[in-house]
Amino acid sequence: MGFKLVIWDAQWAAYQHRFAAALGSGWRIAAGTEAGWLAEEIIEADALIALRLPEAVLPRAVRLKAFLFPGAGILEPDPSRYPAGCAVSNVSEHAAAVAEYILAAILLQATGILRYREALQQGRWEGSGRLGGQPHRELRGRTLGLVGYGAIGQATCLRARAFGMRVLAIRQHPELPLAHGAPRPHFLGGPRDLDRLLEESDYLVLACPLTEATRGMIGEAELRRMKPGAVLVNVARAEIVEEKPLYEALCSGRLGGAVLDVWYRYPDPAPKGGYGSALPFHELPNVLATPHMAGWTEETIERRIKRMVENLKRLERGEPLERVVFIGSWKVPVLSEASP
């Protein structure tokens, strides 16, 4: 009978053929997007690729052995929302893509290329040294602060140092040794060193996970401590920064700008519209706003498919899965007999 994989996600359903080719004849694969469809297909599923598992289908998912979240983190971190014994795993593989996005965005902010392009389209030669234009800045010698020094932080450090930037970083456990060959920032500290990054960074990059400790970590007080004219780059989770104080700091000019690729509100289901916030960040001239696309590259997709296939083959062989976040704990309720 073999194994059955269900893909319940519009984006990843498009890659059904790649999973089929990589897994071989031992797997049956079904892909869809409707909730009613999932309720039927989940009954015989051994593995599920999805962003979430609806609570309504839990009683029908008792056979499920693996839930594969096709990205970093987990949207629903409660083990009781997954069948008992189901291994809940995620996949990364987007560090290089996000690091490239960060450097590209910083370069756009520093050089003003988009603004000067728009001006020239209207016949204005702004920023030209031949016509007395305002000069822009270089990245060389500027300070980049990294809040979080995992795969994304390290990939960003490597690229920033190639531009001659000074790199400061903090992480939860700075006392632990870095992996062999990992790039080393000019300074690596812990959470208590956040103020130093706020005060010294020309560009402050948030690349840490969203936890109870980091939720709202950057509020009005922290934004006021930032270097005048500094640029905030958030590729982590929107909720790490308090929404209204960030908007007010950008409107007032206390911050030089922001690069925002993560948001406080997401369309559900896609592809409905919306701007990611109740506040009009997208209208501010000093904000580069993008729709959570930094890590979504062809190469990232290819690497993630490879990693998920490796985990599915481990499941097929009866081996423990890799990158397991937790094990599900939901059990079918036992109904007590009615009293006589």
BALOBA-1460 file (C-alpha; in Angstrom, 3 decimals):
// residues 340
<rec num="1" residu="m" x="0.000" y="0.000" z="0.000"/>
<rec num="2" residu="g" x="2.931" y="2.346" z="0.620"/>
<rec num="3" residu="f" x="2.828" y="5.820" z="2.133"/>
<rec num="4" residu="k" x="0.598" y="8.789" z="1.448"/>
<rec num="5" residu="l" x="1.659" y="12.450" z="1.398"/>
<rec num="6" residu="v" x="-0.942" y="15.207" z="1.413"/>
<rec num="7" residu="i" x="0.038" y="18.727" z="0.345"/>
<rec num="8" residu="w" x="-2.485" y="21.294" z="1.571"/>
<rec num="9" residu="d" x="-1.108" y="24.626" z="0.424"/>
<rec num="10" residu="a" x="-1.585" y="26.523" z="-2.840"/>
<rec num="11" residu="q" x="2.091" y="27.386" z="-3.254"/>
<rec num="12" residu="w" x="3.484" y="23.951" z="-2.485"/>
<rec num="13" residu="a" x="0.758" y="22.082" z="-4.366"/>
<rec num="14" residu="a" x="2.353" y="23.479" z="-7.524"/>
<rec num="15" residu="y" x="5.443" y="21.351" z="-6.791"/>
<rec num="16" residu="q" x="3.580" y="18.064" z="-6.427"/>
<rec num="17" residu="h" x="5.391" y="16.632" z="-9.458"/>
<rec num="18" residu="r" x="8.797" y="17.359" z="-7.923"/>
<rec num="19" residu="f" x="7.903" y="15.496" z="-4.747"/>
<rec num="20" residu="a" x="6.545" y="12.598" z="-6.793"/>
<rec num="21" residu="a" x="9.722" y="12.322" z="-8.862"/>
<rec num="22" residu="a" x="11.962" y="12.456" z="-5.787"/>
<rec num="23" residu="l" x="9.976" y="10.055" z="-3.579"/>
<rec num="24" residu="g" x="9.304" y="7.356" z="-6.146"/>
<rec num="25" residu="s" x="6.609" y="4.711" z="-6.432"/>
<rec num="26" residu="g" x="6.424" y="4.004" z="-2.713"/>
<rec num="27" residu="w" x="4.415" y="7.177" z="-2.165"/>
<rec num="28" residu="r" x="0.960" y="8.359" z="-3.192"/>
<rec num="29" residu="i" x="0.706" y="12.148" z="-3.324"/>
<rec num="30" residu="a" x="-2.437" y="14.261" z="-3.206"/>
<rec num="31" residu="a" x="-2.425" y="18.060" z="-3.433"/>
<rec num="32" residu="g" x="-5.269" y="20.506" z="-2.913"/>
<rec num="33" residu="t" x="-6.420" y="23.680" z="-1.209"/>
<rec num="34" residu="e" x="-10.010" y="23.225" z="-0.017"/>
<rec num="35" residu="a" x="-10.825" y="22.416" z="3.625"/>
<rec num="36" residu="g" x="-13.443" y="19.828" z="2.642"/>
<rec num="37" residu="w" x="-10.933" y="18.116" z="0.368"/>
<rec num="38" residu="l" x="-8.405" y="17.950" z="3.228"/>
<rec num="39" residu="a" x="-10.963" y="16.376" z="5.559"/>
<rec num="40" residu="e" x="-11.269" y="13.436" z="3.163"/>
<rec num="41" residu="e" x="-7.616" y="13.074" z="2.148"/>
<rec num="42" residu="i" x="-6.193" y="13.326" z="5.677"/>
<rec num="43" residu="i" x="-7.805" y="10.036" z="6.758"/>
<rec num="44" residu="e" x="-5.137" y="7.875" z="5.081"/>
<rec num="45" residu="a" x="-2.286" y="10.423" z="5.191"/>
<rec num="46" residu="d" x="1.054" y="9.470" z="6.710"/>
<rec num="47" residu="a" x="2.524" y="12.943" z="6.164"/>
<rec num="48" residu="l" x="1.150" y="16.429" z="5.605"/>
<rec num="49" residu="i" x="2.832" y="19.508" z="4.131"/>
<rec num="50" residu="a" x="0.855" y="22.575" z="5.207"/>
<rec num="51" residu="l" x="1.027" y="25.843" z="7.108"/>
<rec num="52" residu="r" x="-1.468" y="24.613" z="9.691"/>
<rec num="53" residu="l" x="-3.723" y="21.701" z="10.595"/>
<rec num="54" residu="p" x="-7.353" y="22.793" z="11.088"/>
<rec num="55" residu="e" x="-8.738" y="21.713" z="14.441"/>
<rec num="56" residu="a" x="-11.847" y="20.335" z="12.730"/>
<rec num="57" residu="v" x="-9.863" y="17.620" z="10.934"/>
<rec num="58" residu="l" x="-7.866" y="16.451" z="13.968"/>
<rec num="59" residu="p" x="-10.187" y="13.488" z="14.682"/>
<rec num="60" residu="r" x="-9.629" y="12.316" z="11.083"/>
<rec num="61" residu="a" x="-5.818" y="12.667" z="11.212"/>
<rec num="62" residu="v" x="-5.031" y="9.912" z="13.715"/>
<rec num="63" residu="r" x="-2.819" y="8.118" z="11.168"/>
<rec num="64" residu="l" x="-0.645" y="11.209" z="10.601"/>
<rec num="65" residu="k" x="2.986" y="10.582" z="11.551"/>
<rec num="66" residu="a" x="4.659" y="13.716" z="10.196"/>
<rec num="67" residu="f" x="3.612" y="17.356" z="9.802"/>
<rec num="68" residu="l" x="6.096" y="19.235" z="7.633"/>
<rec num="69" residu="f" x="5.916" y="23.018" z="7.896"/>
<rec num="70" residu="p" x="7.466" y="24.245" z="4.615"/>
<rec num="71" residu="g" x="9.354" y="27.173" z="6.129"/>
<rec num="72" residu="a" x="11.104" y="28.517" z="9.192"/>
<rec num="73" residu="g" x="9.315" y="28.511" z="12.527"/>
<rec num="74" residu="i" x="5.820" y="27.113" z="13.109"/>
<rec num="75" residu="l" x="2.580" y="29.082" z="12.786"/>
<rec num="76" residu="e" x="0.760" y="26.920" z="15.350"/>
<rec num="77" residu="p" x="3.231" y="26.039" z="18.136"/>
<rec num="78" residu="d" x="0.792" y="24.155" z="20.374"/>
<rec num="79" residu="p" x="1.486" y="20.372" z="20.439"/>
<rec num="80" residu="s" x="-2.141" y="19.720" z="21.361"/>
<rec num="81" residu="r" x="-3.154" y="20.911" z="17.886"/>
<rec num="82" residu="y" x="-1.418" y="17.918" z="16.270"/>
<rec num="83" residu="p" x="-2.132" y="14.170" z="16.594"/>
<rec num="84" residu="a" x="-0.349" y="12.304" z="19.377"/>
<rec num="85" residu="g" x="3.006" y="10.964" z="18.194"/>
<rec num="86" residu="c" x="3.057" y="13.146" z="15.063"/>
<rec num="87" residu="a" x="6.509" y="14.679" z="14.519"/>
<rec num="88" residu="v" x="6.153" y="18.398" z="13.695"/>
<rec num="89" residu="s" x="9.162" y="19.657" z="11.737"/>
<rec num="90" residu="n" x="10.152" y="22.724" z="9.778"/>
<rec num="91" residu="v" x="12.721" y="23.595" z="7.146"/>
<rec num="92" residu="s" x="15.044" y="26.558" z="6.704"/>
<rec num="93" residu="e" x="17.388" y="26.832" z="3.697"/>
<rec num="94" residu="h" x="16.603" y="30.515" z="3.057"/>
<rec num="95" residu="a" x="19.539" y="32.219" z="4.779"/>
<rec num="96" residu="a" x="21.434" y="33.111" z="1.611"/>
<rec num="97" residu="a" x="18.321" y="34.511" z="-0.062"/>
<rec num="98" residu="v" x="17.358" y="36.649" z="2.939"/>
<rec num="99" residu="a" x="20.937" y="37.907" z="3.374"/>
<rec num="100" residu="e" x="21.018" y="38.976" z="-0.273"/>
<rec num="101" residu="y" x="17.698" y="40.767" z="0.201"/>
<rec num="102" residu="i" x="19.032" y="42.595" z="3.275"/>
<rec num="103" residu="l" x="22.130" y="43.849" z="1.485"/>
<rec num="104" residu="a" x="20.151" y="44.803" z="-1.631"/>
<rec num="105" residu="a" x="17.647" y="46.759" z="0.478"/>
<rec num="106" residu="i" x="20.386" y="48.512" z="2.439"/>
<rec num="107" residu="l" x="22.105" y="49.482" z="-0.801"/>
<rec num="108" residu="l" x="18.849" y="50.907" z="-2.154"/>
<rec num="109" residu="q" x="18.406" y="52.921" z="1.041"/>
<rec num="110" residu="a" x="22.001" y="54.187" z="1.069"/>
<rec num="111" residu="t" x="22.239" y="55.139" z="-2.609"/>
<rec num="112" residu="g" x="18.697" y="56.428" z="-3.152"/>
<rec num="113" residu="i" x="18.648" y="54.671" z="-6.519"/>
<rec num="114" residu="l" x="14.863" y="54.271" z="-6.630"/>
<rec num="115" residu="r" x="14.277" y="57.917" z="-5.763"/>
<rec num="116" residu="y" x="16.776" y="59.163" z="-8.337"/>
<rec num="117" residu="r" x="15.366" y="56.812" z="-10.966"/>
<rec num="118" residu="e" x="11.888" y="58.233" z="-10.404"/>
<rec num="119" residu="a" x="13.232" y="61.794" z="-10.588"/>
<rec num="120" residu="l" x="15.023" y="61.162" z="-13.878"/>
<rec num="121" residu="q" x="11.850" y="59.628" z="-15.343"/>
<rec num="122" residu="q" x="10.323" y="63.060" z="-14.719"/>
<rec num="123" residu="g" x="13.288" y="64.869" z="-16.248"/>
<rec num="124" residu="r" x="14.947" y="65.926" z="-12.971"/>
<rec num="125" residu="w" x="18.662" y="65.221" z="-12.541"/>
<rec num="126" residu="e" x="18.717" y="64.840" z="-8.767"/>
<rec num="127" residu="g" x="21.790" y="63.310" z="-7.137"/>
<rec num="128" residu="s" x="24.123" y="64.134" z="-10.017"/>
<rec num="129" residu="g" x="27.535" y="65.559" z="-9.147"/>
<rec num="130" residu="r" x="27.597" y="67.287" z="-12.549"/>
<rec num="131" residu="l" x="24.578" y="69.376" z="-11.619"/>
<rec num="132" residu="g" x="25.181" y="70.063" z="-7.930"/>
<rec num="133" residu="g" x="23.084" y="67.143" z="-6.685"/>
<rec num="134" residu="q" x="22.996" y="65.901" z="-3.112"/>
<rec num="135" residu="p" x="25.635" y="63.162" z="-2.590"/>
<rec num="136" residu="h" x="24.635" y="59.783" z="-1.209"/>
<rec num="137" residu="r" x="26.445" y="57.541" z="1.250"/>
<rec num="138" residu="e" x="28.616" y="54.449" z="0.874"/>
<rec num="139" residu="l" x="28.285" y="51.288" z="2.972"/>
<rec num="140" residu="r" x="32.003" y="51.069" z="3.647"/>
<rec num="141" residu="g" x="32.688" y="52.092" z="7.235"/>
<rec num="142" residu="r" x="29.021" y="52.098" z="8.265"/>
<rec num="143" residu="t" x="27.839" y="49.953" z="11.182"/>
<rec num="144" residu="l" x="25.428" y="47.055" z="10.763"/>
<rec num="145" residu="g" x="23.718" y="45.687" z="13.869"/>
<rec num="146" residu="l" x="22.326" y="42.154" z="13.836"/>
<rec num="147" residu="v" x="19.724" y="41.152" z="16.418"/>
<rec num="148" residu="g" x="20.041" y="37.393" z="16.041"/>
<rec num="149" residu="y" x="23.115" y="35.560" z="14.845"/>
<rec num="150" residu="g" x="21.848" y="32.289" z="13.436"/>
<rec num="151" residu="a" x="22.050" y="31.235" z="9.806"/>
<rec num="152" residu="i" x="20.554" y="34.481" z="8.459"/>
<rec num="153" residu="g" x="22.647" y="36.697" z="10.714"/>
<rec num="154" residu="q" x="25.844" y="34.892" z="9.772"/>
<rec num="155" residu="a" x="25.073" y="34.969" z="6.046"/>
<rec num="156" residu="t" x="24.376" y="38.700" z="6.349"/>
<rec num="157" residu="c" x="27.597" y="39.306" z="8.271"/>
<rec num="158" residu="l" x="29.624" y="37.567" z="5.570"/>
<rec num="159" residu="r" x="28.180" y="39.822" z="2.875"/>
<rec num="160" residu="a" x="28.294" y="43.013" z="4.932"/>
<rec num="161" residu="r" x="31.965" y="42.540" z="5.745"/>
<rec num="162" residu="a" x="32.653" y="42.134" z="2.025"/>
<rec num="163" residu="f" x="31.310" y="45.689" z="1.651"/>
<rec num="164" residu="g" x="33.652" y="46.915" z="4.375"/>
<rec num="165" residu="m" x="30.966" y="47.350" z="7.013"/>
<rec num="166" residu="r" x="31.524" y="47.122" z="10.749"/>
<rec num="167" residu="v" x="29.275" y="44.362" z="12.118"/>
<rec num="168" residu="l" x="27.891" y="44.147" z="15.660"/>
<rec num="169" residu="a" x="25.694" y="41.196" z="16.651"/>
<rec num="170" residu="i" x="23.828" y="39.808" z="19.620"/>
<rec num="171" residu="r" x="22.311" y="36.385" z="20.229"/>
<rec num="172" residu="q" x="20.685" y="34.546" z="23.099"/>
<rec num="173" residu="h" x="23.796" y="32.597" z="24.120"/>
<rec num="174" residu="p" x="26.957" y="34.479" z="23.049"/>
<rec num="175" residu="e" x="29.108" y="32.238" z="25.240"/>
<rec num="176" residu="l" x="28.557" y="29.246" z="22.960"/>
<rec num="177" residu="p" x="31.220" y="28.782" z="20.264"/>
<rec num="178" residu="l" x="30.358" y="29.559" z="16.672"/>
<rec num="179" residu="a" x="30.410" y="26.715" z="14.174"/>
<rec num="180" residu="h" x="33.699" y="26.075" z="12.402"/>
<rec num="181" residu="g" x="34.062" y="28.450" z="9.473"/>
<rec num="182" residu="a" x="31.251" y="30.790" z="10.593"/>
<rec num="183" residu="p" x="31.960" y="34.478" z="9.896"/>
<rec num="184" residu="r" x="32.808" y="36.470" z="12.975"/>
<rec num="185" residu="p" x="31.362" y="39.923" z="13.614"/>
<rec num="186" residu="h" x="33.471" y="42.699" z="15.108"/>
<rec num="187" residu="f" x="31.413" y="42.316" z="18.294"/>
<rec num="188" residu="l" x="29.222" y="39.436" z="19.487"/>
<rec num="189" residu="g" x="27.204" y="39.943" z="22.666"/>
<rec num="190" residu="g" x="24.018" y="38.873" z="24.374"/>
<rec num="191" residu="p" x="20.543" y="40.363" z="24.940"/>
<rec num="192" residu="r" x="21.885" y="42.794" z="27.531"/>
<rec num="193" residu="d" x="23.964" y="44.413" z="24.749"/>
<rec num="194" residu="l" x="20.905" y="45.469" z="22.723"/>
<rec num="195" residu="d" x="21.363" y="49.111" z="23.761"/>
<rec num="196" residu="r" x="24.831" y="49.164" z="22.227"/>
<rec num="197" residu="l" x="23.418" y="48.018" z="18.896"/>
<rec num="198" residu="l" x="20.617" y="50.575" z="19.073"/>
<rec num="199" residu="e" x="23.039" y="53.418" z="19.749"/>
<rec num="200" residu="e" x="25.781" y="52.486" z="17.264"/>
<rec num="201" residu="s" x="24.047" y="50.893" z="14.273"/>
<rec num="202" residu="d" x="23.424" y="52.764" z="11.045"/>
<rec num="203" residu="y" x="21.383" y="49.752" z="9.949"/>
<rec num="204" residu="l" x="19.685" y="47.564" z="12.550"/>
<rec num="205" residu="v" x="18.616" y="44.162" z="11.215"/>
<rec num="206" residu="l" x="16.122" y="41.988" z="13.106"/>
<rec num="207" residu="a" x="16.857" y="38.328" z="12.328"/>
<rec num="208" residu="c" x="15.784" y="36.583" z="15.530"/>
<rec num="209" residu="p" x="12.872" y="34.239" z="16.256"/>
<rec num="210" residu="l" x="9.602" y="35.496" z="17.703"/>
<rec num="211" residu="t" x="9.411" y="34.325" z="21.323"/>
<rec num="212" residu="e" x="7.855" y="35.652" z="24.505"/>
<rec num="213" residu="a" x="11.176" y="37.377" z="25.159"/>
<rec num="214" residu="t" x="11.410" y="39.058" z="21.746"/>
<rec num="215" residu="r" x="7.735" y="39.983" z="21.222"/>
<rec num="216" residu="g" x="7.573" y="43.784" z="21.469"/>
<rec num="217" residu="m" x="11.314" y="43.929" z="22.139"/>
<rec num="218" residu="i" x="11.613" y="47.080" z="20.034"/>
<rec num="219" residu="g" x="9.199" y="49.671" z="21.392"/>
<rec num="220" residu="e" x="9.099" y="53.446" z="21.691"/>
<rec num="221" residu="a" x="12.011" y="53.597" z="24.147"/>
<rec num="222" residu="e" x="14.240" y="51.409" z="21.984"/>
<rec num="223" residu="l" x="13.369" y="53.353" z="18.826"/>
<rec num="224" residu="r" x="14.341" y="56.590" z="20.597"/>
<rec num="225" residu="r" x="17.706" y="55.070" z="21.526"/>
<rec num="226" residu="m" x="18.519" y="54.306" z="17.909"/>
<rec num="227" residu="k" x="21.094" y="56.427" z="16.140"/>
<rec num="228" residu="p" x="19.483" y="59.469" z="14.443"/>
<rec num="229" residu="g" x="18.836" y="58.659" z="10.800"/>
<rec num="230" residu="a" x="19.303" y="54.907" z="11.330"/>
<rec num="231" residu="v" x="17.415" y="52.387" z="9.196"/>
<rec num="232" residu="l" x="15.507" y="49.452" z="10.707"/>
<rec num="233" residu="v" x="15.376" y="46.226" z="8.667"/>
<rec num="234" residu="n" x="12.884" y="43.574" z="9.777"/>
<rec num="235" residu="v" x="13.054" y="40.139" z="8.127"/>
<rec num="236" residu="a" x="12.133" y="38.247" z="11.318"/>
<rec num="237" residu="r" x="8.556" y="38.726" z="12.547"/>
<rec num="238" residu="a" x="6.597" y="41.979" z="12.637"/>
<rec num="239" residu="e" x="5.511" y="41.515" z="16.244"/>
<rec num="240" residu="i" x="9.086" y="41.968" z="17.467"/>
<rec num="241" residu="v" x="8.553" y="45.694" z="16.820"/>
<rec num="242" residu="e" x="5.609" y="47.560" z="18.308"/>
<rec num="243" residu="e" x="3.478" y="48.694" z="15.385"/>
<rec num="244" residu="k" x="2.338" y="52.215" z="16.323"/>
<rec num="245" residu="p" x="5.659" y="53.455" z="17.794"/>
<rec num="246" residu="l" x="7.457" y="52.289" z="14.633"/>
<rec num="247" residu="y" x="5.018" y="54.158" z="12.407"/>
<rec num="248" residu="e" x="5.307" y="57.314" z="14.501"/>
<rec num="249" residu="a" x="9.122" y="57.158" z="14.515"/>
<rec num="250" residu="l" x="9.131" y="56.922" z="10.723"/>
<rec num="251" residu="c" x="6.615" y="59.741" z="10.292"/>
<rec num="252" residu="s" x="8.510" y="62.049" z="12.646"/>
<rec num="253" residu="g" x="11.876" y="61.429" z="11.017"/>
<rec num="254" residu="r" x="13.474" y="60.024" z="14.188"/>
<rec num="255" residu="l" x="14.241" y="56.979" z="12.045"/>
<rec num="256" residu="g" x="15.871" y="57.499" z="8.691"/>
<rec num="257" residu="g" x="13.865" y="54.674" z="7.194"/>
<rec num="258" residu="a" x="12.741" y="51.091" z="7.414"/>
<rec num="259" residu="v" x="12.825" y="47.972" z="5.286"/>
<rec num="260" residu="l" x="9.831" y="45.790" z="6.149"/>
<rec num="261" residu="d" x="9.308" y="42.309" z="4.699"/>
<rec num="262" residu="v" x="7.222" y="40.885" z="7.558"/>
<rec num="263" residu="w" x="3.794" y="42.104" z="8.641"/>
<rec num="264" residu="y" x="1.235" y="42.374" z="11.402"/>
<rec num="265" residu="r" x="-1.624" y="41.070" z="9.237"/>
<rec num="266" residu="y" x="-1.622" y="38.578" z="6.396"/>
<rec num="267" residu="p" x="-4.385" y="37.865" z="3.861"/>
<rec num="268" residu="d" x="-6.234" y="34.638" z="4.595"/>
<rec num="269" residu="p" x="-6.848" y="32.986" z="2.319"/>
<rec num="270" residu="a" x="-4.377" y="34.253" z="-0.249"/>
<rec num="271" residu="p" x="-4.361" y="36.000" z="-2.639"/>
<rec num="272" residu="k" x="-6.613" y="38.636" z="-1.068"/>
<rec num="273" residu="g" x="-5.205" y="42.155" z="-0.940"/>
<rec num="274" residu="g" x="-4.120" y="44.279" z="1.981"/>
<rec num="275" residu="y" x="-1.085" y="46.169" z="3.155"/>
<rec num="276" residu="g" x="0.030" y="44.153" z="6.184"/>
<rec num="277" residu="s" x="-0.888" y="46.746" z="8.792"/>
<rec num="278" residu="a" x="-3.761" y="48.941" z="9.908"/>
<rec num="279" residu="l" x="-1.283" y="51.821" z="9.556"/>
<rec num="280" residu="p" x="-0.208" y="53.020" z="6.071"/>
<rec num="281" residu="f" x="3.483" y="52.084" z="6.213"/>
<rec num="282" residu="h" x="3.354" y="51.501" z="2.454"/>
<rec num="283" residu="e" x="2.628" y="55.193" z="1.832"/>
<rec num="284" residu="l" x="5.701" y="56.487" z="3.678"/>
<rec num="285" residu="p" x="8.530" y="57.621" z="1.370"/>
<rec num="286" residu="n" x="11.220" y="56.346" z="3.766"/>
<rec num="287" residu="v" x="9.821" y="52.796" z="3.886"/>
<rec num="288" residu="l" x="10.710" y="49.973" z="1.528"/>
<rec num="289" residu="a" x="7.769" y="47.584" z="1.965"/>
<rec num="290" residu="t" x="7.737" y="44.111" z="0.428"/>
<rec num="291" residu="p" x="5.249" y="41.199" z="0.785"/>
<rec num="292" residu="h" x="7.292" y="38.674" z="2.819"/>
<rec num="293" residu="m" x="9.271" y="37.630" z="-0.241"/>
<rec num="294" residu="a" x="12.903" y="37.890" z="0.879"/>
<rec num="295" residu="g" x="13.480" y="34.135" z="1.151"/>
<rec num="296" residu="w" x="11.178" y="32.978" z="-1.643"/>
<rec num="297" residu="t" x="13.668" y="32.140" z="-4.420"/>
<rec num="298" residu="e" x="13.843" y="29.265" z="-6.874"/>
<rec num="299" residu="e" x="16.954" y="28.054" z="-5.092"/>
<rec num="300" residu="t" x="15.291" y="28.177" z="-1.664"/>
<rec num="301" residu="i" x="12.365" y="26.161" z="-2.992"/>
<rec num="302" residu="e" x="14.698" y="23.580" z="-4.479"/>
<rec num="303" residu="r" x="16.639" y="23.232" z="-1.226"/>
<rec num="304" residu="r" x="13.463" y="22.978" z="0.856"/>
<rec num="305" residu="i" x="12.002" y="20.292" z="-1.379"/>
<rec num="306" residu="k" x="15.242" y="18.341" z="-1.018"/>
<rec num="307" residu="r" x="15.173" y="18.608" z="2.794"/>
<rec num="308" residu="m" x="11.501" y="17.662" z="3.064"/>
<rec num="309" residu="v" x="12.019" y="14.685" z="0.755"/>
<rec num="310" residu="e" x="14.932" y="13.560" z="2.950"/>
<rec num="311" residu="n" x="12.652" y="13.684" z="5.984"/>
<rec num="312" residu="l" x="9.890" y="11.773" z="4.192"/>
<rec num="313" residu="k" x="12.366" y="9.065" z="3.231"/>
<rec num="314" residu="r" x="13.478" y="8.878" z="6.855"/>
<rec num="315" residu="l" x="9.825" y="8.347" z="7.771"/>
<rec num="316" residu="e" x="9.584" y="5.614" z="5.147"/>
<rec num="317" residu="r" x="12.637" y="3.856" z="6.616"/>
<rec num="318" residu="g" x="11.330" y="4.189" z="10.167"/>
<rec num="319" residu="e" x="14.092" y="6.614" z="11.195"/>
<rec num="320" residu="p" x="13.674" y="9.741" z="13.362"/>
<rec num="321" residu="l" x="12.955" y="12.922" z="11.433"/>
<rec num="322" residu="e" x="15.327" y="15.886" z="11.403"/>
<rec num="323" residu="r" x="14.479" y="19.464" z="12.472"/>
<rec num="324" residu="v" x="11.659" y="18.254" z="14.721"/>
<rec num="325" residu="v" x="10.220" y="21.148" z="16.737"/>
<rec num="326" residu="f" x="7.970" y="19.013" z="18.949"/>
<rec num="327" residu="i" x="5.762" y="15.913" z="18.976"/>
<rec num="328" residu="g" x="1.981" y="16.255" z="18.763"/>
<rec num="329" residu="s" x="-0.082" y="15.381" z="21.825"/>
<rec num="330" residu="w" x="-3.769" y="15.466" z="20.783"/>
<rec num="331" residu="k" x="-5.622" y="12.230" z="21.515"/>
<rec num="332" residu="v" x="-9.096" y="11.062" z="20.604"/>
<rec num="333" residu="p" x="-11.329" y="11.944" z="23.581"/>
<rec num="334" residu="v" x="-12.483" y="8.935" z="25.571"/>
<rec num="335" residu="l" x="-16.199" y="9.135" z="26.241"/>
<rec num="336" residu="s" x="-17.235" y="7.874" z="29.648"/>
<rec num="337" residu="e" x="-20.221" y="5.554" z="29.850"/>
<rec num="338" residu="a" x="-23.467" y="7.162" z="30.835"/>
<rec num="339" residu="s" x="-24.584" y="6.526" z="34.397"/>
<rec num="340" residu="p" x="-27.507" y="4.113" z="34.726"/>
